[in-house]
Amino acid sequence: MRSILSLLILASLMLTTACKRTVIIPDEELALIFRDAYLTNAYLEHKHIKVDSMNLYAPIFEHYGYTTEDVQLTIGNFSKRKSARLGDVVERAIAMLEEEGLRYDHEVVVLDTIREVALRKATRVVLEDSLIRVSSLKDTTLLQITLPAEAGKYEVSYSYKVDSLDRNDRLQRKMWILRKNGSKNSMQIYTLQRNREDRTSRTFQADSLSDSLCLHLLVFPNKPKRPSITIRDLKVTFTPDERQATQALYEEQLGIRIFADEMYRQLLAKDSIQ
């Protein structure tokens, strides 16, 4: 509103400069001009660009087939019209912005819903094991896991218990992303707790330069002795990045119904229930 009023004041100050034939702009088109001027001002404020000139709005006027002088004359003419108020036109412009805002909000919700559906659909389990029992040094190879990695998110979760039969001190777990150049990224080191079952969950973000996800669920900082550890419900899930997931869903549904209004309504209804 403040930006539109500034525009009106500038126009009023320049009324005397009109020197060629001008026309009166219909109220509905003037409201459209004000709407576009408001959006222009909002963009400039967002980008922290300071501009104080009527020349800024000339392209907007031209878009609707008018000149700066036409706008100036139309604004000045409101004082002669008993049945019309300039404020009514400004309010109409604001109402247009609000209507468009609601429509764009709905479209954003739809796109967000499609994105979430795509990500859920693309998520897959790449490793799962309900029980791993390690009671000898030979068994420890079961807890040295390497998975090929691609761009996306990996979630690792499992429960473990180091029981009283274990003869080691300060057992550890190490996980990391191995990059194609051999370097290690997102290294996570954790000291295992003893004599109680503990649940752990970790997330790793791989990119196009990632080679593999390395999970060393049992590491001996000191000289290895007989271990006694149980791993339960080990699961590694992978979710590709948003662009890949959305593209995969689009290709799967291409030509069927994903971009139909009915599909949108079903997706929105499903999300609202959840």
Backbone as a ProteinNet text record, in pm:
[ID]
protein_1_A
[PRIMARY]
MRSILSLLILASLMLTTACKRTVIIPDEELALIFRDAYLTNAYLEHKHIKVDSMNLYAPIFEHYGYTTEDVQLTIGNFSKRKSARLGDVVERAIAMLEEEGLRYDHEVVVLDTIREVALRKATRVVLEDSLIRVSSLKDTTLLQITLPAEAGKYEVSYSYKVDSLDRNDRLQRKMWILRKNGSKNSMQIYTLQRNREDRTSRTFQADSLSDSLCLHLLVFPNKPKRPSITIRDLKVTFTPDERQATQALYEEQLGIRIFADEMYRQLLAKDSIQ
[TERTIARY]
84.8	0	87.9	193.1	280.1	347	386	452.8	358.4	233.3	134.7	106.6	94	68.9	185.3	307.8	424.6	415.5	370.7	351.1	249	139.9	35	86	162.4	216	308.5	395.4	486.3	408.3	305.2	224.4	158	106.5	38.1	134	258.3	357.2	396.3	373.2	415.4	298.9	183.6	66.3	89.3	162.4	180	270.2	337.5	432.1	364.8	239.5	171.5	159.8	202.7	204	148.5	93.7	35.7	-97	-168.2	-300.8	-292.9	-377.3	-380	-520.8	-532	-660.9	-683.4	-811	-847.4	-848.1	-776.4	-765.3	-884.1	-952.3	-1063	-1015.2	-1105.1	-1067.3	-1007.6	-1065.2	-1017	-873.6	-843.6	-707.2	-610.9	-659.4	-574.8	-539.4	-635	-608.8	-501.2	-505.3	-403.9	-265.7	-262.5	-136.4	-81.8	-170.4	-127.7	-76.3	-146.1	-102.8	39.8	65.7	198.6	303.3	264.2	357	392.4	292.9	317.1	414.6	394.7	483.9	625.7	636.6	768.6	837.5	762.3	819.1	861	776.3	807.6	935.6	953.5	1075.1	1197.5	1186.5	1299.5	1335.5	1233.7	1260	1325.7	1279.2	1337.7	1484.1	1518	1654.9	1736.3	1672.1	1738.3	1788.8	1705.7	1738.3	1659.8	1728	1661.2	1643.7	1518.6	1485.8	1371.9	1385.4	1280.6	1254.8	1189.7	1164.8	1041.2	962.1	844.1	885.8	1011.5	1057.6	1055.9	1063.8	1061.7	932.1	821.9	691.2	648.7	728.7	691.4	667.9	752.7	725.8	593.2	553.7	425	311.7	321.1	217	208.2	325.3	329.1	269.6	288.6	234.3	82.2	18.8	-127.1	-169.5	-72.9	-104.6	-119.9	-59.7	-72.3	64.4	62.7	184.7	181	294.9	301.2	201	187.2	93.4	-50.4	-83.4	-218.5	-247.4	-150.5	-167.7	-183	-100.8	-108.4	-245.7	-294.8	-424.6	-536.1	-528.8	-633.6	-639.7	-522.2	-519.2	-574.4	-533.9	-583.6	-733	-786.5	-927.4	-1019.5	-964.1	-1047.8	-1110.7	-1043.6	-1098.2	-1223.8	-1245.6	-1362.5	-1478	-1451.3	-1553.5	-1616.7	-1740.6	-1807.7	-1837.9	-1859	-1901.3	-1784.4	-1662.4	-1547.8	-1440.7	-1371.1	-1261.9	-1136.8	-1023.8	-897.3	-868	-910.8	-888.7	-955.6	-1070.9	-1139.7	-1053.8	-985.2	-899.4	-781	-724.3	-612.7	-657.2	-775.4	-827.4	-850.6	-893.4	-912.1	-778.6	-674.9	-541.6	-493.5	-518	-478.9	-556.2	-685.9	-767.6	-714.6	-670.7	-612.1	-489.1	-405.7	-283.6	-317.5	-418.5	-457.6	-513.6	-595.2	-650.6	-539.8	-443.1	-332.2	-247.8	-231.6	-153.7	-215.5	-348.8	-417	-400.1	-408.4	-394.1	-253.1	-153.9	-15.6	12.6	-48.8	-32.6	-82.7	-197.1	-253.4	-160.1	-105.7	-16.4	110.8	160.5	279.2	249.7	129.5	89.6	85.9	29.8	21.1	160.8	249.2	384.6	459.5	440.9	503.8	452.8	322.3	263.2	320.9	329.4	386.8	531.1	605.6	745.4	757.5	672.4	677.3	637.4	536.1	495.5	610.7	678	789.7	902.5	934.5	1042.6	1007	881.2	839.4	843.7	798.8	794	933.9	1026.4	1162.5	1249	1208.4	1287.4	1285	1401.6	1409.3	1509.6	1489.2	1580.3	1693.1	1817.8	1932.3	2004.4	1973.9	2032.2	1940.9	1917.8	1833.7	1877.3	1893.4	1930.7	1870.5	1789.6	1720.4	1810.6	1916.6	2000.2	2140.6	2241	2381.2	2445.3	2497.2	2558.3	2707.8	2787.6	2933.2	2990.9	3050.9	3106.4	3250	3309.4	3450.4	3511.3	3641.8	3709.1	3676.6	3655.5	3621	3486.5	3396.4	3262.9	3263	3368.1	3367.8	3360	3396.2	3384.7	3239.8	3145.9	3003.9	2963.4	3043.7	3010.1	3095.5	3164.7	3239.3	3163.1	3081	2986.5	3018.7	3024	3046.4	2936	2868.7	2759.3	2792.3	2768.6	2788.4	2695.2	2747.7	2669.8	2638.4	2520.2	2480.6	2424.9	2403.2	2359.6	2224.1	2218.5	2094.5	2122.3	2018.4	2028.5	2023.7	2116.4	2119.7	2088	1997.3	1964.1	1999.5	2084.2	2130.7	2072.4	2009.5	1952.3	1967.2	1986.9	1995	2003.8	1985.5	2005.6	2125.1	2199.7	2313.8	2321.9	2392.1	2420.2	2555.1	2643.4	2771.6	2752.9	2756.2	2722.4	2846.4	2827.2	2933.7	3041.8	3015.7	3116.1	3222.4	3197.8	3294.6	3418	3538.5	3663.6	3739.8	3674.7	3741.7	3706.5	3795.6	3771.6	3747.2	3650.1	3625.1	3604.9	3514.3	3476.6	3413.6	3437.1	3385.5	3311.3	3240.1	3175.1	3217.3	3248.3	3286.6	3204	3153	3077.9	3123.9	3128.9	3168.7	3128.4	3136.1	3117.3	3256.7	3285.6	3412.3	3392.1	3473.4	3460.4	3544.6	3516.6	3583.4	3733	3776	3919.8	3989.5	3915.3	3974.3	3963.9	3916.6	3903.9	3777.1	3777.3	3662.4	3583.7	3452.8	3366.5	3259.6	3215.8	3109.4	3145.1	3269.2	3313.4	3241.1	3187.8	3121.5	3181.7	3232.2	3293.4	3216.2	3184	3100.8	3152.2	3164.8	3205.1	3082.6	3089.2	2974.1	2954.7	2829	2793.6	2790.7	2814.7	2820.7	2701.9	2667.6	2570	2431.4	2397.5	2261	2233.8	2109.3	2073.6	2053.9	2115.4	2112	2068.6	1982	1931.9	2005.1	2050.7	2123.6	2069	2076.8	2029.2	2115.5	2163.5	2249.3	2209	2231.8	2197	2322.2	2337	2449.5	2396.5	2456.9	2417.9	2529.6	2500.3	2598.5	2572.8	2680	2665.1	2723.2	2734	2779.1	2924.8	3000.7	3141.6	3160.5	3051.3	3059.5	3074.3	3152.7	3175.4	3102.5	3108.8	3048	3019.4	2927.9	2895.6	2962.3	3048.4	3124.9	3072.6	3032.5	2979.6	3067.5	3147.4	3227.2	3162	3071.1	2989.4	3064	3183.7	3266.1	3412.3	3474.6	3615.2	3688.1	3809.5	3889.8	3998.5	3987.6	4094.1	4222.5	4207.7	4322.3	4335.1	4424.3	4443	4311.9	4263.9	4134.7	4135.6	4028.1	4004.9	3868.3	3828.6	3702.6	3585.3	3509.2	3393.8	3267.1	3169.9	3036.9	2936	2884.9	2794.1	2682.6	2563	2447.1	2391.5	2371.9	2311.7	2172.3	2072.8	1935.5	1876.4	1792.1	1713.2	1799.4	1906	1990.4	1918.5	1908.8	1841.5	1910.6	1933.5	1986.7	1888.1	1832.2	1738.9	1802.7	1764.9	1820	1707.3	1722.4	1628.2	1707.4	1680.9	1753.7	1720.4	1797.7	1770.5	1635.8	1583.3	1446.5	1425.3	1521.5	1504.1	1493.2	1577.4	1572.4	1442.3	1398.6	1275.2	1154.7	1147.2	1034.5	1035.9	1155	1166.1	1123.6	1162.5	1124.9	973.6	911	766	696.8	749.5	691.9	698.8	815.3	831.6	739.1	720.4	632.7	487.6	446.2	306.7	278	379.4	364.4	249.5	160.1	50.5	-62.3	-53.2	-159.6	-248.6	-206	-297.8	-231.9	-99.4	-39.2	-62.3	-71	-88.7	-233.4	-323.6	-465.9	-515.6	-620.1	-674.4	-721.5	-777.9	-827.8	-713.2	-597.6	-480.8	-436.9	-436.8	-401.1	-493.9	-623.6	-720.1	-699.5	-670.2	-648.4	-524.1	-417.6	-294.7	-314.8	-384.2	-409.1	-497.5	-599.8	-689.3	-613.4	-524.8	-447.5	-356.8	-289.2	-200.6	-275	-396.6	-474	-516.7	-543.4	-580.9	-463.5	-343.8	-224.7	-186.5
-120.1	0	124.4	125.4	242	267.4	159.6	173.6	229.8	184.9	235.2	382.8	421.1	562	649.1	596.6	670.9	693.2	588.8	600.8	708.5	711.7	811	952.5	970.3	1103.8	1151	1059.4	1095.4	1135.2	1058.9	1089.8	1225.9	1255.9	1383.5	1500.7	1482.8	1590.6	1619.9	1521.5	1538.2	1571.3	1601.5	1628.1	1743	1841.6	1961.2	1937.7	1820.1	1797.3	1737.5	1701.9	1640.2	1740.8	1700.9	1796.9	1737.7	1616.8	1559.8	1495.8	1452.6	1396.3	1275.2	1274.7	1165	1108.9	989.7	923.7	886.7	871.5	826.9	673.4	615.4	469.6	415.4	312.5	252.2	201.5	204.9	169.6	28.8	-68.5	-206.6	-218.6	-150.1	-155.7	-78	30.5	107.2	20.9	-59.1	-149.5	-251.6	-300.8	-395	-329	-203.2	-128.8	-112.8	-75.4	-61.5	-194.4	-304	-435.8	-465.2	-442.6	-470.2	-377.4	-252.1	-157.7	-204.2	-254.7	-304.2	-422	-514.2	-630	-585.7	-484.8	-431.9	-373.8	-296.4	-237.4	-345.8	-447.6	-556.2	-627.3	-648	-713.7	-627.2	-496.9	-407.3	-403.3	-402.3	-402.1	-532.2	-644	-774.3	-780.5	-720.6	-720.9	-603	-519.3	-401.4	-306.2	-286.8	-194	-65.7	45.7	173.6	248.8	267.5	340	435.8	561.4	659.7	740.4	677.4	744.6	686.1	772.2	725.7	644.8	663.9	588.1	438.3	403.3	262.8	195.3	270.9	213	226.3	299	319.9	188.8	87.2	-40.2	-104	-84.4	-138.2	-67.4	67	142.7	99.5	84	47.7	-90.7	-179	-314.6	-311.5	-216.6	-204.4	-103.9	-50.5	39.3	184.3	223.9	361.4	422.6	554.6	629.3	681.1	733.8	794.6	909.5	986.1	1098.4	1050.3	934.6	879.1	847.2	789.5	756.2	883.5	982.3	1108	1173.6	1178.9	1240.8	1163.4	1032.3	949.3	971.7	977.6	1000.2	1137.8	1239	1374.1	1386.7	1304.6	1312.2	1261.4	1184.2	1129.8	1240.3	1354.4	1463.1	1523.7	1499	1552	1452.2	1327.6	1223.7	1201.8	1242.8	1235.4	1090.6	1002.6	866.3	768.1	818.2	726.7	775.1	681.9	714.9	640.5	708.7	644.4	530.2	548	442.7	312.1	321.3	199.3	120.9	193.3	127.7	61.3	131.2	74.7	-51.9	-46.9	-164.5	-280.9	-250.1	-355.5	-419.5	-337.7	-390.3	-482.3	-441	-523.2	-654	-647	-768.4	-864.4	-810.9	-895.6	-968.1	-893.6	-955	-1065.8	-1040.6	-1141.8	-1266	-1245.4	-1359.6	-1441.1	-1372.7	-1443.2	-1515.3	-1450.9	-1513.7	-1644.9	-1645.9	-1769.9	-1877.5	-1837.7	-1934.8	-1991.6	-1904.6	-1953.3	-2040.2	-2005.1	-2089	-2229.7	-2238.5	-2370.2	-2446.2	-2376.5	-2443.1	-2490.8	-2412.1	-2453.7	-2578.7	-2582.1	-2701.4	-2823.4	-2806.8	-2918.3	-2966.4	-2872.1	-2909.7	-2975.1	-2922.3	-2983.4	-3125.1	-3144.3	-3277.4	-3375	-3332.8	-3418.2	-3450.8	-3351.9	-3375.7	-3478.9	-3465.2	-3560.5	-3700.5	-3708.1	-3838.9	-3900.5	-3819	-3868.5	-3920.3	-3847.1	-3888.4	-4016.9	-4023.9	-4146.2	-4266.4	-4246.6	-4356.7	-4401.3	-4306.9	-4338.4	-4398.3	-4380.4	-4434.4	-4587.2	-4646.6	-4793	-4843.3	-4965.9	-5030	-5094.7	-5056.7	-5112.7	-5219.4	-5226.7	-5331.4	-5354.4	-5480.7	-5512.4	-5646.5	-5651.2	-5775.6	-5769.8	-5869.1	-5867.2	-5905.3	-5986.5	-6032.6	-6067.5	-6008	-6042.8	-6067.4	-6186.1	-6222.4	-6240.1	-6164.3	-6169.5	-6219.6	-6339.2	-6399.2	-6445	-6414.4	-6449	-6343.4	-6338.9	-6241.6	-6267.3	-6391.6	-6424.6	-6363.1	-6354.1	-6299.9	-6150.2	-6081.7	-5935.2	-5886.9	-5972.5	-5932.2	-5905.9	-5962.9	-5939.4	-5795.1	-5725.6	-5587.5	-5485.3	-5529.6	-5440.3	-5435.4	-5333.1	-5328.1	-5210	-5236.2	-5130.8	-5137.6	-5025.5	-5017.9	-4913.2	-4944.1	-4841.2	-4723.6	-4603.9	-4482.9	-4403.9	-4345.6	-4251.2	-4127.2	-4022.1	-3895.6	-3910.1	-3872.2	-3882.5	-3899.9	-3934.5	-3946.4	-4092.9	-4130.6	-4264.3	-4255	-4338.7	-4346	-4485.2	-4488.5	-4613.4	-4623.5	-4735.7	-4754	-4899.8	-4919.6	-5054.7	-5045.3	-5159.3	-5170.9	-5262.1	-5236.7	-5322.5	-5343.3	-5450.1	-5475.2	-5543.7	-5483.1	-5544.2	-5607.7	-5739.7	-5804	-5832.3	-5896.1	-5916	-6013.3	-6093.1	-6187.3	-6119.8	-5997.2	-5925.5	-5891.3	-5909.6	-5890.9	-5766	-5676.7	-5558.9	-5432.4	-5333.7	-5202.8	-5099.3	-5012.1	-4897.9	-4938.9	-5031.1	-5065.6	-4944.2	-4932.3	-4817.4	-4861.2	-4763.7	-4779	-4660.5	-4687.1	-4580.3	-4591.1	-4477.9	-4473.4	-4351	-4363.2	-4249.5	-4270.8	-4161.6	-4165.6	-4164.2	-4265.1	-4268.7	-4204	-4102.4	-4031.4	-4098.4	-4063.7	-4127.6	-4101	-3991.2	-3961.4	-4030.1	-4112.5	-4187	-4119.4	-3994.8	-3924.4	-3968	-3945.8	-3983.3	-3858.1	-3867.7	-3753.6	-3795	-3699.8	-3722.7	-3837.1	-3841.7	-3945.3	-3932.1	-4042.9	-4045.7	-4159.1	-4123.4	-4220.7	-4219.5	-4337.4	-4347.1	-4460.8	-4435.9	-4540.1	-4618.1	-4749.3	-4833.8	-4844.5	-4844.3	-4862.7	-5012.3	-5046	-5186.7	-5224.8	-5353.7	-5416.2	-5352.6	-5294.9	-5244.2	-5229.9	-5251.6	-5240.1	-5093.1	-5053.8	-4913.5	-4903.5	-4807	-4784.8	-4666.5	-4681.8	-4574	-4550.3	-4424.7	-4387.5	-4272.5	-4285.4	-4183.2	-4158.3	-4034.3	-3994.6	-3944.8	-3984.6	-3941.7	-3886	-3776.2	-3714.6	-3737.9	-3815	-3843.2	-3753.6	-3724.3	-3644.2	-3720.7	-3654.3	-3721.3	-3765.1	-3711.7	-3748.5	-3861	-3909.5	-4016.6	-4151.9	-4238.6	-4371.5	-4480	-4473.3	-4579.5	-4530.8	-4601.1	-4578.2	-4690.3	-4654	-4751.7	-4756.9	-4876.2	-4897.3	-4999.4	-4953.5	-5043.2	-5040.1	-5133	-5131.2	-5179.8	-5232.2	-5275.8	-5250.2	-5163.8	-5127.3	-5145	-5204.7	-5226.8	-5119.9	-5024.6	-4924.6	-4986.2	-5092.1	-5160.4	-5300.2	-5381.9	-5516.9	-5595.4	-5655.2	-5725.3	-5846.6	-5858.4	-5976.5	-6032.8	-6140	-6202.9	-6106.6	-6081.8	-5991.6	-6068.3	-5994.9	-6052	-5938.9	-5928.4	-5817.8	-5868.8	-5814.7	-5852.4	-5727.6	-5739	-5631.3	-5675.7	-5592.5	-5625.6	-5517	-5563.1	-5472.7	-5369.7	-5416.1	-5328.7	-5295.5	-5166.8	-5123.5	-4999.6	-5001.6	-4885.1	-4850.2	-4730.5	-4684.8	-4572.1	-4563.7	-4462.1	-4383	-4251.5	-4162.2	-4075.6	-4084.3	-4000.9	-3853.9	-3767.8	-3625.1	-3590.7	-3475.9	-3437.2	-3434.9	-3383.5	-3373	-3511.1	-3603.3	-3738.5	-3808.8	-3791.3	-3857.2	-3804.6	-3673.1	-3613.5	-3653.7	-3655.7	-3695.5	-3841.1	-3927.9	-4069.4	-4085.7	-4010.2	-4018.1	-3964.6	-3856.3	-3798.5	-3898.2	-3962.2	-4056.5	-4177.2	-4219.2	-4332.9	-4300.7	-4177.7	-4140.2	-4062.4	-4041.4	-3960.4	-4012.2	-3921.3	-3957.7	-4030.2	-4043.5	-4114.1	-4013.8	-3967.4	-3879.1	-3790.6	-3793.1	-3721.5	-3571.4	-3514.8	-3370.6	-3330.7	-3423.5	-3392.1	-3336.5	-3252.6	-3194.1	-3300.3	-3408.9	-3514.6	-3576	-3591.2	-3646.1	-3552.2	-3421.9	-3324.3	-3336.6	-3345.4	-3351.8	-3477.6	-3588.2	-3712.2	-3703.1	-3643.7	-3630	-3540.2	-3428.8	-3335.4	-3397.8	-3473.2	-3538	-3641.4	-3715.8	-3817.9	-3755.1	-3643.8	-3577.2	-3517.4	-3463.5	-3403.5	-3507.4	-3631.1	-3739.3	-3780.4	-3786.5	-3824.7	-3716.7
0	0	0	84.3	91.7	-42.2	-110.2	-239.5	-344.1	-341.8	-438.4	-413.8	-288.6	-256.8	-301.7	-289.2	-336.6	-486.3	-556.5	-701.4	-733.2	-658.9	-683.5	-659.4	-553.4	-521.6	-632.1	-679.4	-787.6	-912.8	-939.7	-1058	-1044.8	-926.5	-904.5	-922.2	-874.8	-884.4	-1028.6	-1116.4	-1255	-1348.4	-1292.6	-1376.1	-1473.2	-1430.3	-1512.6	-1632.8	-1636.3	-1745.3	-1868.4	-1857.7	-1972.2	-2085.8	-2205.9	-2316.3	-2444.9	-2440.6	-2561.3	-2526.1	-2626.6	-2606.3	-2514.8	-2415.8	-2319.7	-2312.2	-2250.2	-2236.6	-2091.4	-2056.8	-1922.7	-1921.5	-1827.3	-1816.9	-1739	-1788.5	-1713.5	-1577.6	-1480.9	-1343.9	-1334	-1405.2	-1394	-1445.8	-1555.4	-1608.9	-1520.5	-1459.3	-1367.7	-1245.9	-1201.5	-1089	-1126.8	-1250	-1296.5	-1298.9	-1342	-1344.3	-1202.4	-1108.4	-969.1	-913.5	-950.6	-903.9	-950.5	-1079.3	-1133.6	-1072.2	-1046.2	-983.7	-842.5	-771.4	-636.5	-640.3	-734.1	-744.8	-779.5	-865.3	-899.8	-777.4	-699.9	-578.4	-479.3	-465.6	-372.6	-413.7	-544.9	-593.9	-564.3	-589.1	-565.1	-417.3	-330.7	-187.4	-144.3	-202.7	-168	-208.6	-323.1	-372.6	-320	-235	-177	-285.4	-389.4	-497.3	-475	-466.3	-441.8	-573.7	-614.1	-736.6	-704.4	-742.9	-714.2	-840.9	-937.8	-1065.1	-1130.6	-1191.8	-1264.6	-1387.1	-1434.2	-1549.5	-1521.9	-1394.2	-1356.2	-1400.4	-1398.9	-1426.9	-1572.8	-1651.4	-1791.8	-1866.1	-1848.1	-1918.4	-1876.3	-1750.9	-1704.6	-1777.2	-1784.7	-1853.9	-2000.4	-2064	-2205.4	-2227.6	-2132.2	-2144.1	-2160.8	-2096.3	-2105.5	-2212.9	-2287.2	-2397.2	-2356	-2244.5	-2195.7	-2172.4	-2153.4	-2124.9	-1981.8	-1939.6	-1806.6	-1795.8	-1905.5	-1905.6	-1889.7	-1948.7	-1933.6	-1786.6	-1719.9	-1578.2	-1496.1	-1524.7	-1452	-1468.8	-1594	-1620.4	-1549.8	-1554.4	-1493.4	-1342.8	-1278	-1133.4	-1100.1	-1179.6	-1154.8	-1179.2	-1268.9	-1304.8	-1193.9	-1098.4	-992	-905.4	-895.5	-813.9	-876.4	-1005.6	-1075.1	-1079.9	-1037.6	-1046.9	-909.6	-896.9	-767.8	-725.7	-823.7	-791.2	-784.2	-795.3	-795.7	-699.3	-637.6	-546.4	-590.6	-585.8	-620.4	-524.3	-398.2	-299.6	-338	-409.2	-453.1	-553.2	-639.1	-737.3	-668	-570	-494.2	-421.4	-360.4	-290.6	-386.7	-508.1	-607.6	-644.2	-656.9	-687.4	-575.6	-451.4	-337.1	-336	-367.9	-373.2	-479.9	-593.5	-697.5	-645.4	-573.5	-518.8	-420.2	-337.1	-239.8	-307.9	-412.3	-487.1	-551.2	-611.3	-673.9	-569.3	-452.7	-346.1	-301.9	-287	-248.1	-354.1	-480	-588.9	-592.2	-574.2	-574.8	-453	-338.6	-219	-246.6	-313.9	-347.1	-440.5	-539.8	-634	-565.3	-469.1	-394.6	-313.2	-251.6	-175.9	-266.8	-385.9	-480.8	-518.8	-551.8	-591.2	-475.5	-353.1	-236.1	-216.1	-236.8	-220.8	-322.2	-446.3	-550.4	-517	-468.8	-432.6	-321.5	-217.5	-106.4	-151.6	-238	-291	-370.4	-451.3	-531.7	-443.4	-337.2	-247.7	-172.9	-126.5	-56.1	-150	-272.1	-367.8	-408	-415.1	-460	-349.5	-223.8	-112.1	-115.3	-100.6	-103.8	-0.3	44.6	139.4	60.3	90.3	18	99.6	230.8	315.1	433.8	466.4	581.7	639.1	771.7	840.1	980.1	1013.7	1142.9	1259.6	1233.7	1345	1295.7	1359.8	1336.6	1472.7	1491.2	1618.8	1598.7	1673	1661.7	1793.8	1788.6	1911.1	1893.9	1779.7	1756.5	1665.5	1661.4	1575.2	1428.5	1393.6	1255.7	1215.7	1311.4	1281.4	1255	1297.2	1286.8	1142.1	1046.6	905	866.3	943.1	914.3	939.2	1018.7	1055.2	980.6	875.5	786.8	655	636.4	524.3	433	303.6	204.7	99.5	79.1	-17.8	-123.8	-251.6	-355.3	-328.9	-349.6	-318.6	-444.8	-445.3	-549.2	-481.9	-558	-500.8	-432.3	-306.1	-230.6	-82.2	-8.6	137.8	180.3	268.7	326	475.7	520.3	662.4	714.2	818.2	877.4	1018.6	1049.6	1183.3	1225.6	1356.3	1411.1	1563	1627.7	1772.5	1796.7	1902.8	1934.4	2085.4	2121.7	2262.8	2275.4	2354.5	2389.7	2526.9	2532	2660	2743.9	2857	2956.4	2910.1	2806.9	2758.1	2671.4	2630.6	2548.3	2631.1	2572.3	2644.4	2598.5	2528.8	2474.2	2552.7	2541	2601.8	2490.6	2511.7	2423.9	2278	2257.9	2120.6	2052.9	1923.4	1849.5	1723.9	1668.1	1539.7	1452.9	1325.9	1234.1	1105.7	1060.5	935.1	856.7	722.9	641.8	496.1	420.9	276.1	212.8	131.6	60	-76.4	-105.6	-232.1	-340.5	-463.7	-576.6	-579	-516.3	-511.4	-394.1	-318.7	-208	-72.8	-69.2	58.7	131.3	262.4	344.8	382.8	372.3	401.3	502.2	585.8	684.8	780.8	823.2	916.6	1050.2	1100.3	1230.9	1313.9	1431.6	1522.2	1653	1701.7	1821.8	1909.2	2038.9	2133.6	2178.9	2165.2	2197.3	2348.5	2388.8	2529.5	2561.1	2685.4	2725.8	2814.1	2804.4	2894.5	2889.7	2779	2759.3	2610.9	2572.8	2432.1	2397.3	2287.7	2248.2	2101.6	2073.8	1937.9	1877.3	1753.9	1689.2	1549.6	1504.9	1371.3	1320.1	1199.2	1140.7	995.3	949.3	812.5	741.3	614.8	532.5	400.7	356.2	229.8	128.1	26.1	-78.3	-198.7	-273.3	-394.8	-513.4	-626.3	-748.5	-740.6	-644.9	-629.4	-528.6	-472	-373.1	-442.6	-380.5	-436.1	-357.7	-223.9	-143.4	-1.9	61.9	202.2	281.9	375.1	453.2	596.6	638.8	773.3	844.4	938.1	1022	1160.1	1180.7	1302	1423.9	1404.1	1517.3	1484.4	1562.9	1542.9	1675.6	1671.5	1791.8	1801.3	1890.1	1905.8	1960.9	2039.1	2098.3	2036.2	2089.5	2038.3	2051.7	1941.8	1946.1	2039.7	2114.7	2196.6	2157.9	2222.9	2185	2203	2095.3	2104	2139.9	2185.4	2206.2	2190.3	2070	2038.2	1947.9	1968.8	1888.7	1819.2	1688.2	1608.5	1565.9	1591.4	1553.8	1462.8	1371.9	1286.1	1214	1154.7	1074.8	944.3	914.8	791.8	736.5	606.1	535.6	425.1	429.8	326.4	246.8	121.9	32.3	-31.8	-33.3	-101.8	-198.7	-329.2	-425.6	-405	-468.6	-450.9	-514.5	-476.6	-513.7	-664	-737.9	-883.3	-946.7	-904.7	-960.8	-924.1	-798.1	-754.2	-831.2	-847.1	-918.8	-1065.8	-1126.1	-1266.1	-1285	-1190.9	-1200.5	-1191	-1099.8	-1085.9	-1210.7	-1265.1	-1387.2	-1501.8	-1520	-1629.9	-1612.1	-1487	-1460.5	-1492	-1458.1	-1473.1	-1601.6	-1683.3	-1803.4	-1890.3	-1925.3	-2011	-1941.1	-1808.4	-1737.4	-1666.4	-1546.2	-1475.5	-1370.4	-1358.6	-1245.6	-1252.6	-1373.2	-1381.8	-1406.2	-1386.3	-1396.7	-1264.1	-1269.6	-1147.2	-1048.9	-1100.6	-1012.6	-932.8	-998	-928.1	-816.9	-845.7	-744.2	-623.4	-649.8	-539.4	-456.1	-521.1	-447.4	-359.8	-414.7	-337.6	-216.9	-237.9	-128.5	-22.5	-64.4	29.9	112.1	47.9	118.4	221.4	182.7	277.5	395.1	370.3	478.9	579.6	531.8	623.7	709.6	646	720.1	819.1
[MASK]
++++++++++++++++++++++++++++++++++++++++++++++++++++++++++++++++++++++++++++++++++++++++++++++++++++++++++++++++++++++++++++++++++++++++++++++++++++++++++++++++++++++++++++++++++++++++++++++++++++++++++++++++++++++++++++++++++++++++++++++++++++++++++++++++++++++++++++++++++

